[in-house]
Amino acid sequence: MLDAPIFLSEKFKETENQWNWLYKIGGCCALIMFVLIPIQIAIFIISPPPQTVINYFNLFQHNYLLGLLDLDFLLIIDNLLSIPIYLALYMALRRKSAALMILATLSGLISIILFLVSREATFSMGSLSNQYAVARKNNSCW
């Protein structure tokens, strides 16, 4: 057990104080995520995602925001909010194991990029829904 205080050099304290803003942003993002996750759960319970593409098109025509939420829009926001969290964790823990923190941060950031690229349907579904509505209105397809 270490009862003696750990004395830090002034340069170390100054360097760490430069990153306080990142720690605060990371903490705020974590709190926002903590609030968004139960909201997303409630949305899925109250309004489960449609089972067919046609039902998604109809949902987007009647309630665009709910359509986005049913296509995990809040999960996209959660992933974007995790970027400052990863960076703050890296800065806080880099002195413990720099190599592991680089690997962890890179893998986290790569996973976010891959997730965002795969969520392209979230935003294109609204456009497809509009095209479907116009085609249906003109009776050109149905």
Secondary structure, 3 states (H helix, E strand, C coil): CCCCCCCCCHHHHHHHHCCHHHHHHHHHHHHHHHHHHHHHHHHHHHCCCCCCHHHHHHHHHHCHHHHHHHCCHHHHHHHHHHHHHHHHHHHHHCCCCHHHHHHHHHHHHHHHHHHHHHCHHHHHHHHHHHHHHHHHHCCCCC
